[in-house]
Amino acid sequence: MTALPQHESQRQHISQRQLRNDSAVVLRAVERGATFVITNNGRPVAEIRPIQQDPFDGIRVQRAVPGARFAGLNPVQVDCEESALDALLLLRGDR
């Protein structure tokens, strides 16, 4: 493949075969701002261009705080004499 221009203002057409054989060179040119139209049998089928923004912008990782899911629950007093089933029915309001 011939050397690609440092800054490409127009779209450059390259064949699918050229992309396959020189993908590293093409991707380096795209990192510098070049845009390529990929052709298959002379017909344009795809375009490779730099992305406009980071696709992961706005994604934030929030760590779980132990017990935070239950922080808003009110404690319920149950009689120790009751069975577990009776306690669950009481909590669900079925009793």
C-alpha distance (Angstrom), angle and dihedral (degrees) to the residues before:
residue distance angle dihedral
M1 . . .
T2 3.75 . .
A3 3.78 118.2 .
L4 3.77 111.8 -82.6
P5 3.80 121.0 -130.4
Q6 3.81 116.9 -96.9
H7 3.82 94.0 -125.9
E8 3.75 118.6 21.5
S9 3.79 115.8 -164.1
Q10 3.81 94.5 177.6
R11 3.75 130.3 50.9
Q12 3.77 113.6 -95.1
H13 3.81 118.4 -147.6
I14 3.80 116.9 -135.8
S15 3.78 131.1 169.8
Q16 3.77 124.8 -111.8
R17 3.80 88.0 -113.7
Q18 3.81 91.8 53.4
L19 3.81 89.9 49.9
R20 3.81 91.0 49.9
N21 3.80 93.3 48.7
D22 3.82 97.3 41.5
S23 3.80 104.6 27.2
A24 3.83 94.1 134.8
V25 3.81 91.9 53.8
V26 3.80 91.5 46.4
L27 3.81 92.9 49.4
R28 3.80 91.9 49.6
A29 3.81 88.9 52.6
V30 3.82 90.0 49.0
E31 3.81 89.3 52.2
R32 3.82 86.8 56.6
G33 3.81 91.0 52.3
A34 3.81 104.7 -89.7
T35 3.80 122.1 142.7
F36 3.80 123.1 -151.0
V37 3.77 131.9 -163.9
I38 3.80 109.7 -150.2
T39 3.78 115.7 -144.8
N40 3.78 131.6 -160.9
N41 3.82 113.6 -160.5
G42 3.81 88.0 -13.8
R43 3.83 93.4 -54.8
P44 3.84 118.5 116.6
V45 3.80 109.7 -117.8
A46 3.81 107.0 159.2
E47 3.76 145.2 9.8
I48 3.80 128.1 -139.0
R49 3.79 115.2 -161.2
P50 3.79 138.8 150.3
I51 3.79 114.6 -80.9
Q52 3.78 114.1 -109.8
Q53 3.79 97.2 -137.2
D54 3.75 140.7 6.6
P55 3.82 106.0 -81.9
F56 3.81 89.2 -146.3
D57 3.81 95.7 55.9
G58 3.77 110.2 125.4
I59 3.79 95.9 21.8
R60 3.73 109.2 122.5
V61 3.77 129.7 -176.4
Q62 3.76 114.2 -136.4
R63 3.75 117.5 -166.8
A64 3.78 117.8 -137.6
V65 3.78 117.4 -111.6
P66 3.81 111.4 -140.1
G67 3.80 110.2 -109.8
A68 3.82 93.8 5.9
R69 3.82 92.5 121.2
F70 3.80 90.4 61.3
A71 3.82 99.0 38.6
G72 3.82 93.7 102.3
L73 3.80 96.3 50.4
N74 3.78 120.3 106.6
P75 3.80 115.8 -130.4
V76 3.79 116.0 -114.0
Q77 3.77 123.3 -149.9
V78 3.79 115.3 -135.9
D79 3.77 128.8 -175.0
C80 3.82 112.1 -106.2
E81 3.79 88.4 -136.8
E82 3.81 91.5 65.0
S83 3.76 123.0 95.3
A84 3.78 121.2 -116.3
L85 3.81 88.9 -106.6
D86 3.79 91.5 53.9
A87 3.82 90.5 49.0
L88 3.82 91.5 50.9
L89 3.80 91.4 48.2
L90 3.79 89.1 51.1
L91 3.80 92.0 50.0
R92 3.81 91.6 48.2
G93 3.78 91.1 48.8
D94 3.81 93.1 -119.5
R95 3.75 92.3 125.8
